[in-house]
Amino acid sequence: MATVSGLFDNYDDALTAVNRLQALGIDRAQISLVANNADDWYGRDTTTTHTETRTGTHEESHAGEGAATGAGIGAVLGGAGGLLTGLGLMAIPGVGPVVAAGWLVATGAGLVAGAAAGGAVGGMVGAMTSEGVPEERAHVYAEGVRRGGTVVSARVPDEHEVEAQAILDDEAAVDVTARERIYRDEGWTRFDPDAPAYTAPEVQKERDRYRA
């Protein structure tokens, strides 16, 4: 198995990439998505979730007790391709609130363990590097989520690696090398789990910065 990943400024683009990976035949259990939730539009409590249309309209749905793992947030994450596995709302040190699904949540070195242990050894960086993502690149992915982005990462059979990575690169993905250069030009060196999470206005400003 190989691991392919992509960073997206726009959640809808990330979701389209997830659906295209599933259409390629990638098992949804092998696909992970981690999206910044600083603006709380995915869900405000354990009983109510919110979906957002492309026009910005919020639609409220009630998923019952434990909506973080229920149908409401699943509709946001799963889209036409159905639910991803391991849905959850959580906070990651240095990133802040996220909505996440897939093996990054479930893996022992993943987000839940990292949130409990703190630091980049656990959490998102540790989960990605344990699956073969280069550490420097994993730091950029984590920082991208901290600043409002969405990461999609999938474990795929070796024979699908090139095509799966092309899907993630095609779907309006961030040029990670260029984004890393921007971060470094501004003094960033690596993802810091002890850094304060971005506030909702800071996330919006960062998103607007890259909007075409």
C-alpha positions in Angstrom: 0.0 0.0 0.0 1.1 3.6 -0.7 -0.1 6.8 1.0 -1.3 9.7 -1.1 -2.3 13.1 0.3 -3.6 16.5 -0.8 -4.3 19.8 0.9 -7.3 21.9 -0.1 -8.3 25.5 0.8 -11.9 24.7 -0.2 -13.8 21.9 1.6 -16.0 21.2 -1.4 -12.9 20.5 -3.5 -11.7 18.0 -0.9 -15.0 16.3 -0.8 -15.0 15.9 -4.6 -11.6 14.4 -4.4 -12.8 11.9 -1.8 -15.7 10.9 -4.0 -13.4 10.5 -7.0 -11.1 8.2 -5.0 -14.0 6.1 -4.1 -15.1 5.9 -7.7 -11.5 4.7 -8.5 -12.3 1.8 -6.2 -10.5 2.9 -3.0 -12.1 1.5 0.1 -13.7 4.4 2.1 -12.0 2.8 5.2 -8.7 3.7 3.6 -9.5 7.4 3.1 -9.1 10.1 5.7 -10.3 13.6 5.8 -9.4 16.3 8.4 -11.0 19.7 8.1 -10.6 22.8 10.1 -13.7 23.6 12.1 -12.7 26.9 13.8 -15.9 28.5 12.4 -18.0 25.7 13.8 -20.1 25.3 10.7 -20.0 21.5 10.8 -21.8 21.4 14.2 -22.4 23.5 17.2 -23.2 20.8 19.8 -23.7 17.1 20.1 -27.3 17.1 18.7 -27.2 19.6 15.8 -25.0 19.7 12.7 -24.9 22.2 9.9 -24.2 21.7 6.3 -23.3 24.5 3.9 -24.2 24.8 0.3 -21.9 26.3 -2.3 -23.9 29.6 -2.0 -23.1 29.8 1.7 -26.6 28.9 3.0 -26.6 26.9 6.2 -29.0 24.1 6.5 -29.7 22.6 10.0 -30.2 18.9 10.6 -30.7 16.9 13.8 -28.7 13.7 14.0 -29.7 12.8 17.5 -27.4 11.9 20.4 -23.8 11.9 19.3 -24.1 13.8 16.1 -20.4 13.8 15.7 -20.7 10.2 14.6 -24.2 10.4 13.2 -25.9 11.0 9.9 -25.9 14.8 10.0 -22.1 15.3 9.9 -21.8 12.1 7.8 -23.8 13.8 5.1 -21.2 16.7 5.2 -18.3 14.3 5.0 -19.6 11.5 3.0 -21.4 13.3 0.2 -22.6 11.2 -2.7 -19.9 8.6 -1.9 -21.4 7.7 1.5 -20.0 7.9 4.9 -16.3 7.7 5.7 -15.3 5.7 8.7 -14.5 7.0 12.2 -16.4 10.3 12.0 -15.6 12.7 14.8 -15.4 16.2 16.1 -12.3 16.8 18.2 -9.6 19.3 19.0 -5.9 18.8 18.0 -3.2 20.6 19.9 -1.9 23.4 17.7 -4.7 23.0 15.2 -7.8 23.5 17.2 -11.3 22.1 16.4 -11.5 19.8 13.4 -13.9 17.4 11.9 -12.2 14.2 10.9 -12.9 10.8 9.4 -11.0 7.7 8.4 -7.8 5.9 9.5 -6.1 9.1 10.8 -8.7 9.1 13.5 -8.5 5.3 14.2 -4.8 4.7 14.0 -3.0 4.4 17.4 -0.6 7.2 16.5 -3.5 9.3 15.2 -5.5 12.3 16.1 -7.2 11.0 19.2 -4.0 9.7 20.7 -2.2 12.9 19.7 -4.9 15.1 21.3 -4.4 13.2 24.5 -0.6 13.1 24.4 0.0 16.5 22.8 2.9 17.2 20.6 3.6 16.4 17.0 4.9 12.9 17.7 1.3 12.0 18.1 -1.5 13.8 16.4 -1.7 14.5 12.7 2.1 14.7 11.9 2.8 11.4 13.7 -0.1 9.7 12.1 0.9 10.8 8.6 4.6 10.0 9.0 3.8 6.6 10.3 2.1 5.9 7.0 5.1 7.0 4.9 4.4 10.7 4.4 7.7 12.6 4.6 7.9 14.5 7.9 8.5 17.9 6.3 5.5 17.5 4.1 3.4 16.2 7.0 4.3 19.4 8.9 3.0 21.5 6.0 -0.3 19.5 5.9 -0.8 20.0 9.6 -0.1 23.7 9.3 -2.5 23.9 6.4 -5.3 22.5 8.4 -4.4 24.8 11.3 -4.9 27.8 8.9 -8.2 26.7 7.7 -7.6 23.9 5.1 -8.7 20.3 4.6 -6.3 17.4 4.2 -7.3 14.2 2.3 -5.0 11.2 2.8 -5.6 7.8 1.4 -3.9 4.4 1.6 -4.1 2.9 -1.8 -2.8 -0.3 -3.6 0.6 0.4 -5.2 -0.9 0.0 -8.7 -3.3 2.9 -8.0 -0.8 5.3 -6.4 -0.1 7.4 -9.5 -3.8 7.7 -10.5 -4.9 8.4 -6.9 -2.3 11.1 -6.4 -3.3 12.7 -9.7 -6.9 12.9 -8.4 -5.7 14.7 -5.3 -3.5 17.0 -7.4 -6.3 17.6 -10.0 -9.1 18.7 -7.7 -8.0 22.3 -7.1 -5.5 21.1 -4.6 -2.9 23.4 -3.0 0.6 23.3 -4.5 2.1 22.2 -1.2 5.7 23.1 -2.3 4.6 26.6 -3.1 2.5 26.9 0.1 5.4 25.7 2.2 7.6 28.4 0.5 5.0 31.1 1.5 4.9 29.8 5.1 8.7 29.8 5.3 9.1 33.2 3.8 6.9 34.5 6.6 9.1 32.9 9.3 7.3 29.5 9.7 9.6 26.6 10.3 7.4 23.6 11.3 4.0 22.8 12.8 4.0 23.7 16.5 1.5 21.8 18.6 1.9 24.4 21.3 1.0 27.3 19.1 -2.4 28.9 19.6 -5.1 27.7 17.2 -6.3 30.1 14.6 -9.5 31.9 15.5 -12.5 31.9 13.1 -11.7 35.4 11.8 -8.0 34.4 11.3 -9.1 31.3 9.4 -11.4 33.3 7.2 -8.7 35.8 6.5 -6.3 33.0 5.5 -8.9 31.4 3.3 -9.6 34.7 1.6 -5.9 35.2 1.0 -5.7 32.2 -1.4 -9.1 32.5 -3.0 -8.8 32.9 -6.7 
